[in-house]
């Protein structure tokens, strides 16, 4: 039996990750989960749960070491962006960790660095600019066409829909027709939220087309990518997606993975421009929230990452199927009985 420590078990994609791990077709697994939230939903879906402090605090790594020793953990599988750098830096103190090297994590976690890499090598990249002051922000936003054209402003280092706004004119009459959505706002509203002093932000052209996530695996002998169109997105989470094995997205992603030296399970996000050209948005150097979708296309990327990290090189490239679709739905757990719906 393999004992896996899964971090961030309060993450929305935890149920999918657990499904992929338990339905691996090879061996039984025992899953230990940790989260900073004592009521993380994943605690009711796993074998044993621990509450941990924030990854930014000094006691985070010692606590993980203690848990790993007590539970005889074989491999750690990270799920949240905030912990990746510190886990990568401290890999020698822990059991096997399915994570890339610290420099790869540093580049991949920074959206402006990822776009810079694509741009320098001639791959499709949105127009973007890193700005540092309120005055710069106002100037660049207008240069990118606001308010006539929507403009995107985002934090270089964020995840799950955090730290991103689409600037556009205030719409009239949406009170009765649309649900509240914090993604859209005016420049004036954004400036109020940011205040006079803020960390650097990326100003980026608005891309109106479809959005794609690409689930990737890269080991010593095997590498592949599974692009899927995000048909419905709510609060940064994919609620409906369909696998489309687009060669351009596969080629871009595997090229970038090699350039950054990314390993195990990770992913990229792209969006189509007005001419339907896919342009890079960001990289997630970890298990992605809906990566279980790749399982149903023929590739259990999550389990392959564990296997490569723990047992050595994966030798067999999976046969991928286009067209598989995953629709997310609302569920729940009765905390008294443990019954799930």
C-alpha positions in Angstrom: 0.0 0.0 0.0 1.2 3.5 -0.9 0.7 6.3 1.7 0.2 9.7 0.1 0.2 13.0 1.8 -2.2 15.3 -0.1 -1.9 19.0 0.7 -4.7 21.6 0.5 -7.5 19.2 0.9 -10.0 22.0 1.1 -9.3 22.9 -2.5 -12.3 22.6 -4.9 -10.5 19.9 -7.0 -9.8 17.5 -4.0 -12.6 15.1 -4.8 -11.3 14.7 -8.4 -7.7 14.2 -7.2 -8.8 11.5 -4.7 -10.8 9.8 -7.5 -7.7 9.6 -9.7 -5.5 8.4 -6.9 -7.9 5.6 -5.7 -8.8 4.4 -9.2 -5.2 3.9 -10.3 -5.7 0.3 -11.4 -2.4 -0.7 -9.7 -2.4 -0.6 -5.9 -4.4 0.5 -2.9 -3.5 3.9 -1.4 -3.8 5.4 2.0 -4.3 9.2 1.9 -3.3 11.6 4.6 -4.6 15.1 4.1 -3.5 18.5 5.5 -5.0 22.0 5.2 -4.9 25.3 7.1 -8.6 25.1 7.5 -9.7 22.8 10.3 -13.0 22.3 8.5 -11.6 21.6 5.1 -14.1 19.5 3.2 -11.4 17.0 2.2 -11.0 15.8 5.8 -14.2 13.9 5.4 -13.1 12.2 2.2 -9.6 10.9 3.2 -8.1 8.4 5.7 -6.6 10.9 8.2 -6.5 14.7 8.5 -4.2 17.2 10.1 -4.5 21.0 10.4 -1.3 22.8 9.5 -0.2 26.4 9.7 0.3 28.7 6.6 3.2 27.6 4.4 4.7 31.0 4.9 5.3 30.4 8.6 8.5 28.7 9.9 6.7 25.8 11.6 5.0 24.6 8.4 7.9 22.3 7.2 8.7 20.9 10.6 5.0 20.0 11.0 4.9 18.2 7.6 8.1 16.3 8.6 6.5 15.2 11.8 3.3 14.1 10.0 5.3 12.2 7.4 7.3 10.4 10.0 4.3 9.4 12.1 2.2 8.3 9.2 5.1 6.7 7.2 4.3 8.8 4.2 5.8 7.6 0.9 5.1 10.6 -1.3 3.7 14.2 -1.0 1.4 15.5 -3.7 0.9 19.3 -3.5 -2.4 21.0 -4.6 -2.0 24.6 -3.7 0.1 27.4 -5.2 1.1 29.1 -2.0 3.2 26.1 -0.7 5.0 25.1 -3.9 8.1 27.2 -3.5 8.7 26.3 0.1 8.1 22.6 -0.6 10.5 22.6 -3.5 13.2 24.4 -1.5 12.9 21.9 1.4 12.6 18.7 -0.6 15.6 17.2 1.1 13.9 17.3 4.5 10.7 15.5 3.3 9.9 12.1 1.6 9.5 12.2 -2.1 7.6 15.3 -3.3 6.0 15.3 -6.7 7.2 18.8 -7.5 9.6 20.6 -9.9 12.8 22.3 -8.8 12.7 25.7 -7.1 13.7 27.8 -10.1 11.1 26.1 -12.3 8.5 26.8 -9.7 9.6 30.5 -9.5 9.2 31.0 -13.2 6.0 29.0 -13.6 4.2 30.8 -10.7 4.8 34.2 -12.2 2.4 35.0 -15.0 4.6 37.8 -16.4 7.7 35.5 -16.5 5.7 32.8 -18.3 4.4 35.3 -20.9 7.9 36.8 -21.3 9.3 33.3 -22.0 6.7 32.7 -24.7 7.2 36.1 -26.2 11.0 35.8 -26.4 10.7 32.5 -28.3 8.1 33.8 -30.8 5.1 31.9 -29.4 1.6 33.6 -29.4 1.5 36.0 -26.4 -1.0 38.6 -25.4 0.1 42.2 -25.3 1.0 42.8 -21.6 2.9 45.2 -19.4 4.1 45.0 -15.8 3.2 48.2 -14.0 4.3 49.4 -10.5 2.4 52.6 -9.8 -1.1 54.0 -9.9 0.0 56.5 -12.6 1.5 53.8 -14.7 -1.6 51.7 -14.3 -4.0 54.4 -15.5 -1.7 55.3 -18.4 -1.3 51.7 -19.7 -4.9 50.7 -19.2 -5.9 53.6 -21.5 -3.2 52.7 -24.0 -4.7 49.2 -24.2 -8.1 50.7 -25.2 -10.0 51.3 -22.0 -12.9 52.2 -21.7 -13.8 51.4 -25.3 -12.2 48.0 -25.1 -12.1 45.7 -22.0 -8.6 45.4 -20.4 -7.4 42.8 -18.0 -5.4 43.6 -14.8 -4.0 40.7 -12.7 -1.5 39.9 -10.0 1.6 38.2 -11.5 1.4 35.5 -8.7 -2.1 34.4 -7.9 -4.4 31.4 -8.5 -8.0 30.3 -8.6 -9.4 33.5 -10.0 -7.8 35.6 -7.2 -6.1 38.9 -8.1 -7.7 39.4 -11.5 -10.2 42.0 -12.8 -11.6 42.7 -16.3 -12.0 46.5 -16.7 -14.9 47.7 -18.7 -17.7 50.3 -18.7 -20.4 49.7 -16.2 -23.2 47.8 -17.8 -26.8 49.1 -17.5 -29.7 47.0 -16.6 -27.8 44.0 -15.3 -29.4 44.1 -11.8 -32.3 41.8 -12.9 -30.5 39.8 -15.6 -27.1 38.9 -14.2 -25.7 37.4 -11.0 -23.2 39.5 -9.1 -19.7 38.9 -10.5 -16.6 40.4 -8.9 -14.5 39.7 -12.0 -15.7 42.8 -13.9 -15.4 46.4 -12.7 -14.5 49.9 -13.8 -11.0 51.4 -13.6 -12.3 53.8 -10.9 -13.5 50.9 -8.8 -10.2 49.0 -9.2 -8.2 52.0 -8.1 -10.3 52.2 -4.9 -9.6 48.5 -4.2 -5.9 48.8 -4.8 -5.3 52.1 -2.9 -2.3 54.4 -3.5 0.4 51.7 -3.0 0.2 48.1 -4.3 2.5 45.3 -5.5 3.3 45.2 -9.3 0.4 44.1 -11.5 0.1 42.9 -15.1 -2.0 44.9 -17.5 -3.0 42.6 -20.4 -5.1 42.8 -23.6 -8.5 41.3 -23.3 -8.8 38.0 -25.2 -12.5 37.4 -26.2 -12.3 33.8 -27.4 -12.6 30.3 -25.8 -10.4 29.4 -22.8 -8.3 26.2 -22.7 -6.6 24.4 -19.9 -3.8 21.9 -20.8 -3.1 19.1 -18.3 0.5 17.9 -18.6 2.8 15.1 -17.5 6.5 15.1 -18.0 8.7 12.4 -16.7 12.1 11.1 -17.7 10.9 8.9 -20.6 7.2 10.0 -21.1 5.7 13.3 -21.8 2.3 14.4 -23.1 -0.4 17.0 -22.8 -4.2 16.9 -22.7 -5.9 20.2 -23.8 -9.5 20.8 -22.7 -11.9 23.6 -23.6 -13.4 25.3 -20.5 -17.0 25.6 -21.4 -18.2 27.0 -18.1 -16.1 28.7 -15.4 -17.3 29.9 -12.0 -15.0 31.7 -9.6 -12.0 30.5 -11.5 -13.1 26.8 -11.3 -14.0 24.8 -14.4 -17.6 23.5 -14.2 -17.8 22.1 -17.7 -14.9 21.1 -20.0 -14.4 18.9 -23.0 -11.1 17.4 -24.2 -9.8 18.7 -27.6 -6.5 17.3 -28.6 -5.3 20.5 -30.4 -1.8 20.0 -31.7 -0.8 23.7 -31.3 -1.7 23.7 -27.6 0.1 20.3 -27.1 3.3 21.6 -28.8 3.3 24.9 -27.0 2.9 23.3 -23.6 5.5 20.5 -24.0 8.0 23.1 -25.4 7.4 25.4 -22.4 7.6 22.4 -19.9 11.0 21.5 -21.3 12.2 25.1 -21.2 11.2 25.6 -17.6 12.2 22.0 -16.6 8.7 21.3 -15.2 8.1 17.7 -14.0 5.3 15.4 -12.8 1.8 16.9 -13.0 1.2 20.5 -14.0 -0.7 22.6 -16.5 -1.1 25.7 -18.7 -3.9 28.0 -19.5 -4.6 29.7 -22.9 -7.3 31.9 -24.4 -8.1 32.6 -28.0 -7.9 36.1 -29.4 -10.3 37.6 -31.9 -8.6 35.6 -34.7 -8.9 32.4 -32.7 -5.1 32.2 -32.1 -4.4 30.7 -28.6 -2.3 32.9 -26.4 -0.7 31.9 -23.1 -2.2 33.1 -19.9 -0.4 31.3 -17.1 1.1 28.1 -15.8 0.1 26.0 -12.8 3.1 23.9 -11.7 1.0 21.5 -9.6 -2.1 19.3 -9.9 -4.8 21.4 -11.5 -8.3 21.7 -10.0 -10.0 19.7 -12.8 -7.1 17.5 -13.8 -9.2 14.4 -13.1 -10.7 15.2 -16.5 -7.6 13.8 -18.1 -8.4 10.5 -16.4 -11.5 10.1 -18.5 -9.5 11.0 -21.7 -7.3 7.9 -21.0 -4.5 9.5 -18.9 -4.3 9.3 -15.1 -1.8 12.1 -14.9 -2.2 12.5 -11.1 -1.3 8.9 -10.4 1.5 8.9 -13.0 3.0 11.8 -11.1 3.0 9.8 -7.9 4.4 6.7 -9.7 7.2 8.7 -11.4 8.2 10.4 -8.2 8.1 7.3 -6.1 9.0 4.3 -8.3 11.1 5.7 -11.1 10.3 6.5 -14.8 6.9 5.8 -16.2 7.5 3.8 -19.4 4.1 3.7 -21.2 2.5 6.7 -23.0 -1.3 6.6 -22.6 -3.6 6.5 -25.6 -5.6 9.7 -25.4 -9.2 10.2 -26.5 -10.7 13.5 -27.7 -14.2 14.5 -26.8 -14.5 13.3 -23.2 -16.5 15.8 -21.2 -16.6 16.5 -17.5 -19.4 18.4 -15.8 -19.0 19.5 -12.2 -22.0 19.5 -9.9 -22.8 20.6 -6.3 -22.3 17.9 -3.7 -21.9 17.7 0.1 -20.9 15.7 3.1 -22.9 15.0 6.2 -20.2 15.5 8.8 -21.9 13.3 11.4 -22.3 10.2 9.3 -19.7 10.9 6.6 -22.3 10.3 4.0 -21.6 12.1 0.7 -24.1 13.4 -1.8 
